[in-house]
């Protein structure tokens, strides 16, 4: 049977991850980033927490996504504490980058 005529079969996210090493690696990085954010959440003032999201990880550099320049300025002051907390919990973080999310209208 020609593969172009084979019906498509829906798969769950977990099935897709199990069948794709690259997707499994990506899912692992997303989970790792979310775990890091949970580990440092208590360092971020409660009012600022909704403005901070977990971002990508690339070879020891972790990115935090922030909602505004003002939020970035406040988080930037916390970076030494954040990095210390992460290394204390066993993550190898050479640096933390902040990226400001631009709201689209």
Secondary structure, DSSP 8 states (H G I E B T S, - for coil): --GGGS------HHHHHHH-HHHHHHHHHHHHHHHHHHHHGGGS-TTTGGGEEEEEEETTEEEEEESSHHHHHHHHHHHHHHHHHHHHTT---SEEEEEE-----
